[in-house]
Amino acid sequence: FALSEEEYVEFSKVNQDRIVGTKAEVATIYDVATGQKLTTFNPRISNQYTRNRATFSPGDEFVLSDGVLWDVSSGKEIHKFDKLNQTLSGVFHPNGLEVISNTEVWDLRTFHLLRTVSTLDQCQVIFSPNGDTIYTVTLEQETEDDHSYDSSFKTLDAFDYSSIATFDVKKNVYSLSCNKYDTQIAVVENQGMFDDVQESLVRLYDVGRRRDDEDDGEEEDDDDDLEGSEDGSASPSASEDEQQGGDENANDGNNEDPQGGGGDSPNASEANASDSDEEAVISVSGSSDIEVDIDALEDLLFG
């Protein structure tokens, strides 16, 4: 079935058996198996957020749309949050106890304002799969002559909202997504705008690698290579194409090393996840110069 009328869609969180679609201030839940409309949420008085995107709560019992909290089972309005910005209607925290609407963090148990986080102003909020880290990407900014994106993304602690680091990638950051294992993030970067896009690529970053860990790993690899050459034995190697691809990724990573604004500088490395409970650090895994159709990508990401 088609959802051509919707401007943005996302799956339910628990079983992914439902889809919630958004068009202006109206949110609609669909059954994935049949395509049937299950519930429609239409506020009595719209908050008129310019980027309203309906979303399910972590347990799928609530929907947040246009700054209004809805009960999924009854279809009734539970609470309408104060509108303190013109753009973002809000997202649920993975802990299920808070709603983040632009810079405001609201308590779902009391509906009181818990705190204001200025770092989140006009930012898309993406939580890591384990819910302990927030990634932020600045939304498209309208200027007098054009539209622009920021060239960096930020990381925050999802428990106390303290800043961890800022990473400048030197290009416009269009979007960001985490893999389900919490080991890598993909960042869509481009140069130029709209009809004048000069270059678009998706760059992969490792999560949790530190410089000293990488240096130790490289030394061990060098020792292994040396021992192998001394005894005349050859270690298993990747195919020629894989080796060339690895060399290209390594070169790209070394040439375009982002600088962290609040932590260690990221470094080119192989994909790996750290089990340490220390502060998370992101390091560059290398880039692939993949051309991206921005219009098609925007349709895929934002409906």
N, C-alpha and C positions, 0 to 999 in steps of 0.2 A: 504494500500500500504506500501511497505517497503522502507526504506532509508538506505539500507545496504552499499551504497557507501560513505555515509557521515561520517565524524569523529566526528562532533558535530552539534547539531541542537537546535533551540529555536523558540518559537512562536512569532508572531507579537504582539505588545504591546496593541493596541487598541481593535481590534475585535477578535484576535487570529484565523483569517481565513486563515493565511498563515504561512509557516514555512521557515526559512532560514537555509540552511545546509552549512557546511564548510568542505572542503577537501583540505588540504595544503593551497595554496593562493587563491583558487577558491571558491566563494560563489554562492549558487543557491537558488532561491525562488520557493517554491512549493505551489500549491493550496491545502488546507486541504481537501476540499470536493471531489476533483477529483484525487488528487495526481499528477496532471500535472505540469511540469516544466514551470514556468512563465518567469523568468529572470535569466541569468547567468552573474556574475561579475568576469571577469578575467583580472587582471592588466597587463599592457604591460610589466612592469618590476617588478618582485616580490620583496617585502621587506624581505621575508623568515623569518617571525617571527616563532619561534618554537611552540608557543601556540596561533596561530591565531584562533579566534572564531568570526565569523560574527555575527553582532547584529543589530537589528532595532533601530532607534531613537525613543524617546517617542511618537511621532506622526506617526510613520511608514512611513514617507516620505523619509527617508534616510536609507542607510545601511552602516555600518563601517566594513570593512574587509581588512586585510593585511595592515593597516595603510592608507587606501584609503577611502574617503567619496564618496558614490555613490548616484545618484538620482534614486529612485525606479521607478518612472513613465516612465522616458526616458531610464534608464539603462546606463546613461553616467557618466563618472568620473567627479567629481566636484573639488576635491582637494586631494593631496597626502601629508600627514604630514611627517615632518622630522623624520627619524628613529634614536632614541636616546637610544634604548635598543634592545636586541636580542630576547626577549621573548614575551612580551605582545603587541598586536596590538591596544588595547584600548576599552573603553566602553563609552557610553553616560551618562552624568549627567541627572537626571530626569528633571532638569529645561530646557533641550533642548538647552542650550546655550554653553555648554562646553563638551569637550572630554577629558577623562583621559587615558593616555597611560603610564603605569608604574608610574614614578614620575612626569611626565609632565602633566600640565593642559592647554589645548588649547582652545582659544576663537573661536567658530564656526562662529561668525559674521565677524571676521577679519582674522582668521586663524593665529593669533599671539599667542606666548607663554605667558600665564597669570602668571604662577607661577610654581615652582618646589617644590614638597612635598616629602621629603626624607623618611618619614614614610611609603609611599606607595611602596617603592622599592621591586620588586619581590613579590607583593601581589595580591591575588584575591580580587577584590573590589565588595562588595555587599551592595546595598542601602536598607535602610528601606522602607517599602511601602509608607510612607508619605514623603520620600525624604529628611529628615532632618538629618539623621545619616548614616555614612559609617561604615560598618564592614569590617575588613580586615583579611584575612587568608594567611599566608606565603605559597607560592607555594613549591612544592616538590623540595628539594635541592639535587643536585647530588654531591657526594663526591667521593674520590678515590676508596673506598671500597664498598660503598652502597649508598642508597638514604635515605633521612630523611625529616621529617616534623617538624615544630615548635610546641611547646607545649602551645602556647598562641594565643589569637586573640585580636584585638584592635578595639576601636571605635573612630571615628573622627566626628567633626562637618562638615556637608556637605555644609555649607555656607562659612566658612572661612578656612576649612581644619585643624583646630586646634585639637590637641589630647584631647580626653576625658578620656580614661582609657585603661589599658592593663590588660587582665585577663588570668592568668596562670592556666591551667586546669590539669597540671602535666602529661598529656598524649599527644600523637601526635594528632594534630587537622587536620583531613582529609578534612572536608568540613563544611559549615555553611549555614543555610537558615532561612529566617524570615517567620512567618505566615502573612497572608494578613491583619490581624487586627492590626499588629504592637505591639502585646502584648507579644509574645514569640519568641525566636529563638531556633533552634535545631542545635546542634553541634555534628558532627560525630567524635568520639575519638577512638584511638586504641593504643595498646602497641605492640611493635615488628614491623617487616616489612615483607611484601610479604609472603613467605612460613613460616615465623616464627612469625606470628601474634598470640599473646597470649590472647588478649582480645579486643573486639570491642563493642562499645555501642553508643547509641544516647542519649545525655543529653539535657533536656529542661531547658531554662533559662527565667525567667520573665524579662520584660523590664519596667523600671520606678518605681520599688519598692525601698524604702529607709528603712534603719534600724529602724528609729524612727517610721515610718508608721507600720512596722511589729510588733514592740514591743507594740504599742498602740492596734493593732488588737488582739494580743495574750492576752492582759490584758482584753479587752472587752469580748473575748471568755471565759476566766476564770471566769469573773463575771457572765456571762450568765449561765455557768455550775453550779456555786455555787447557784444562785437563783433557778435554776431548781431542784437541790437536796434538797433545803430547803423546798420548797412547795410540794415536792413529785411528781412533774410532770416530764415526760421524753420528751426530745426534739426528733424530728424525726431523725433517724439515717440511715446511709448508710448500704448496705448489708454487710455480713461478709467478702465476697471477697474484696469489695471496701475498707473496713476498713483495712484489711491486706495489700492491695496494697498501701494505703495511708501511713501506718506505714513504709513499706519498702522504699517508696520514701522519707519519712522524714528522715529515718536513713541514706539512701544513701547521701542525701543532706547535713546532718550534718557531715558525715565522710569525704566528699570530697568537702570542701568549697573552691573554687578558691579565690585567692588573687588578688584584683585589683591593677594594678601598678600605676594608676593615679587618683583613686577615692576611694569611700567607698568600704569595702570588701563586696562581695556578700553574701547573707544569704539564708538558706532554707526557702521557703515560698510557699503559694498557689498561683495559677496563678491569676494575677490581673494587670490591666493597670492603670497607673497614668495619670490624666488629667492635672497635673502641667506642667507649662512651664519652670520649673527649669531644670538644667542639668540632662540628662538621666543617670540612674544608672541601672545596670543589676544585678539581684539577682537569686540565684540558686533555681529552682523549684523542684529539686530532679532528680534522674537519674533512668533509667530503664536499667537493664543489658540485653540488647537485642543483641544477636549475629548477626553480620553483615557480609555478604559475600562481601569482599572488591572488588573482580573482578566484581560481579554483580552490586554493588553500583556504581563503577566507570563507568560502561556502562550506568547506569541510569542517573547519574549526568552529564557526559561529552560526552555521545553519543558513 
